[in-house]
Amino acid sequence: MGNTDGRSQFAHPALYRILDANLDRTREGLRVIEEWCRFGLNHSQLTEQCKQLRQTLAQWHTSDLRAARNTPDDPGTDLTHPQEESRRSIEHVLQANFCRVEESLRVLEEYGKVYSVEMALAVKQVRYQVYTLESSLMAYQRHQILRQSLLYLVTAPSENLLTTVEAALQGGLTIVQYRDKDADDRLRLKTAQQLCQLCHSYGALLIVNDRPDIALAANADGVHLGQQDLPLPLARQLLGPQKIIGRSTTNADELHRAIHEGADYIGVGPVYETPTKAGKTPAGLEYVQYAANHSPIPWFAIGGIDTTNIQDVVAAGAKRASVVRAIMQAEQPTLATQYFLAQLSQISRKPIATLQTGSDAWDNGDR
């Protein structure tokens, strides 16, 4: 039916309508993604990639295909789904449109083999480029939020876990770590999935403590590893380059090793004694000062930090802090979150980037 030099002589109206409809869907979806790259991220390279992909497809959207369009008689125009009527966050808008683009590209590639082998090959290359674009955009998005986050909540087991976390998110929190050492794996996975959905609805990141497998299964944004957990390079192989990996550090040697192994951020502490790390000798404010002078990647002071000592931690050089009990056990988690953010924002005036709002271009330097 088809040929390798151009369009097929098999000019079935249904074929033309399929190609026209899916070219429309693909170009529309790419434009939705492009607008966020342009206005939400101010990222010229990602914006240009979207534009070039749209222009490549536009070359195949000929007048012959457009002429076959028959919208009034198309039964698909009346089909809808409740999930299409609203989106919980910008991230869900992006994910929905990436799915739309990728599905439409597969349709174009398969039916393009009948219409034009040349078109099918071109669309195949576009499809691979879209996969790469999706990974790049989501990785950039995650790292942008990480770099501009000031406060990091590490959860503790609680009957009101989701309610407490949501209250903190309402106070401006943008990164949460799910930590539960005692729950069985099924409960951990279920809770991680619930927290992931909750965090993403607020444009925040969810990190899973210790377990790359649960992080992957729950579609979390990354994993946090202790010194006795899975080696960081192996975790990177499992999670890929687009996910975030954090590492706990207690001294200068561990700090530099984590940076060398490719950690995206580090925990610095424990600054004070804490039941979360029972029996652990505090690293103290001296280590906070060392991290302030030597870490080129984001780092969070952690360990026993509360409303009574946060100012001392900030004075030692911390731009970011991580807390557990000070929010998880607070009577008003929203107000506690806002207090910590106010203390930290005194020395870091950058706006917190979320998936709901625009932001400045990614600052490659942390200090």
Residue pairs with C-beta under 8 A, 6 or more apart in sequence:
1 8
1 9
1 10
1 114
2 8
2 10
2 113
2 114
2 115
2 116
2 117
3 9
3 116
3 117
4 117
4 118
5 118
6 116
6 118
7 64
7 115
7 116
7 119
8 114
8 115
8 116
10 114
10 115
11 64
13 68
15 111
15 114
15 115
16 64
16 65
16 67
16 68
16 115
17 68
17 69
17 70
17 74
18 107
18 111
19 60
19 65
19 108
19 111
19 112
19 115
20 61
20 65
20 66
20 68
20 69
21 69
21 74
21 76
22 104
22 105
22 107
22 108
22 111
23 57
23 60
23 61
23 65
23 104
23 108
24 61
25 100
25 101
25 104
26 57
26 100
26 101
26 104
26 105
26 108
27 54
27 57
27 58
27 61
28 100
29 97
29 98
29 100
29 101
29 104
30 50
30 53
30 54
30 57
30 97
30 101
30 130
31 50
31 54
32 93
32 94
32 97
33 50
33 94
33 97
33 98
33 101
33 133
33 137
34 47
34 50
34 51
34 54
36 90
36 93
36 94
37 43
37 46
37 47
37 49
37 50
37 137
38 47
39 358
40 90
40 357
40 358
40 359
41 137
41 140
41 141
41 144
41 358
41 359
41 361
41 362
42 358
42 359
42 360
42 361
43 140
43 361
43 362
46 133
46 136
46 137
46 140
49 129
49 133
50 133
53 126
53 129
53 130
53 133
56 122
56 126
57 123
57 126
60 116
60 119
60 122
60 123
71 77
84 96
87 93
87 96
88 197
88 200
88 201
89 200
89 201
89 202
89 203
89 355
89 356
90 203
90 355
90 356
91 141
91 200
91 203
91 355
92 200
94 137
94 138
98 130
98 134
101 130
102 127
102 130
102 131
102 134
105 123
105 126
105 127
105 130
106 127
108 119
108 120
108 123
109 120
109 123
109 124
109 127
110 120
112 119
112 120
112 123
113 120
135 240
135 241
135 242
136 242
138 242
139 241
139 242
139 243
140 362
141 355
142 205
142 221
142 222
142 242
142 243
142 244
143 244
143 264
143 362
144 353
144 359
144 362
145 174
145 175
145 203
145 204
145 205
145 352
145 353
145 354
145 355
146 175
146 205
146 244
146 264
146 265
146 298
147 298
147 362
147 363
147 366
148 174
148 350
148 351
148 352
148 353
148 359
149 174
149 175
149 205
149 298
149 320
149 352
150 319
150 320
150 321
150 340
150 341
150 344
150 345
150 348
150 352
151 172
151 173
151 174
151 175
151 320
151 321
151 322
151 323
151 337
151 340
151 341
151 344
152 175
152 176
152 177
152 300
152 302
152 320
152 321
152 322
152 323
153 165
153 168
153 173
153 175
153 176
153 177
153 322
153 323
153 324
153 327
153 328
153 337
154 176
154 177
154 179
154 209
154 276
154 302
154 322
154 323
154 324
155 161
155 164
155 165
155 176
155 177
155 178
155 179
155 180
155 195
155 324
155 328
156 179
156 180
156 276
156 324
156 325
156 328
156 329
157 180
157 182
157 183
158 164
158 328
161 191
161 195
162 194
162 195
162 198
164 327
164 328
164 333
165 176
165 195
165 198
165 199
166 198
166 202
167 332
167 333
167 334
167 337
168 176
168 327
168 333
168 334
168 336
168 337
169 176
169 198
169 199
169 202
169 204
170 202
170 334
171 333
171 334
171 335
171 336
171 337
171 338
171 341
172 337
172 338
172 341
172 352
173 202
173 204
173 337
173 341
174 203
174 204
174 205
174 352
174 353
174 354
175 204
175 205
175 207
176 195
176 199
176 204
176 205
176 206
176 207
177 206
177 207
177 208
177 209
177 224
177 246
177 322
178 188
178 191
178 192
178 195
178 206
178 207
178 208
178 209
178 220
179 209
179 210
179 224
179 324
180 187
180 188
180 191
180 209
181 210
183 191
185 214
188 211
188 214
189 214
189 217
189 218
192 206
192 208
192 214
192 215
192 217
192 218
192 220
193 217
193 218
193 219
195 206
195 218
196 206
196 218
196 219
196 220
199 205
199 206
200 206
200 355
202 354
202 356
203 354
203 355
203 356
203 357
204 354
205 221
205 222
205 244
206 218
206 220
206 221
207 215
207 220
207 221
207 222
207 223
207 224
207 244
207 246
208 214
208 215
208 218
208 220
208 222
208 223
208 224
209 223
209 224
210 223
210 224
210 225
210 226
210 229
210 230
211 223
212 223
212 230
212 235
212 238
212 239
213 238
214 220
215 221
215 222
215 223
215 239
215 243
216 238
216 239
220 243
221 243
221 244
222 239
222 243
222 244
222 245
222 246
222 264
223 235
223 239
223 243
223 244
223 245
223 246
224 245
224 246
224 247
224 248
224 267
225 232
225 235
225 245
225 246
225 247
225 248
226 247
226 248
227 247
227 248
227 249
227 250
227 254
229 235
231 261
232 245
232 247
232 258
232 261
232 262
232 263
233 261
233 262
235 245
236 245
236 262
239 245
244 264
244 265
245 262
245 263
245 264
246 263
246 264
246 265
246 266
246 267
247 254
247 258
247 261
247 263
247 265
247 266
247 267
248 254
248 266
248 267
248 269
248 302
249 255
249 258
249 266
249 267
249 268
250 269
250 270
250 280
250 283
250 287
251 283
251 287
252 287
252 290
252 294
255 266
255 268
255 290
255 291
255 294
255 295
256 294
258 266
259 266
259 295
259 296
259 297
263 297
264 297
264 298
265 297
265 298
265 299
265 300
266 291
266 295
266 297
266 298
266 299
266 300
267 299
267 300
267 302
267 322
268 283
268 287
268 288
268 291
268 295
268 299
268 300
268 301
268 302
268 318
269 282
269 283
269 287
269 288
269 301
269 302
269 303
269 304
269 322
270 276
270 277
270 280
270 282
270 283
270 302
270 303
270 304
271 282
271 283
271 284
271 285
271 287
271 288
271 301
271 302
271 303
271 304
271 305
271 309
271 313
272 282
272 303
272 304
272 305
272 309
273 280
273 282
273 303
273 304
274 280
274 303
274 304
274 324
274 325
275 325
276 303
276 324
276 325
277 303
280 303
282 303
282 304
283 303
285 312
285 313
285 316
288 301
288 313
288 316
288 317
288 318
289 316
289 317
291 299
291 301
291 317
291 318
292 316
292 317
292 318
292 319
292 367
293 317
295 366
295 367
296 365
296 366
296 367
297 366
298 320
298 366
299 320
300 318
300 320
300 321
300 322
301 313
301 316
301 318
301 320
301 321
301 322
302 321
302 322
302 323
305 313
305 321
305 322
305 323
305 326
306 323
306 325
306 326
307 326
307 336
307 339
307 340
310 321
310 340
310 343
310 344
311 343
313 321
314 321
314 343
314 344
314 346
314 347
318 344
319 344
319 347
319 348
320 344
320 348
321 340
321 344
323 340
326 336
326 340
327 333
327 336
327 337
327 340
330 336
350 360
350 363
351 357
351 359
351 360
353 359
353 360
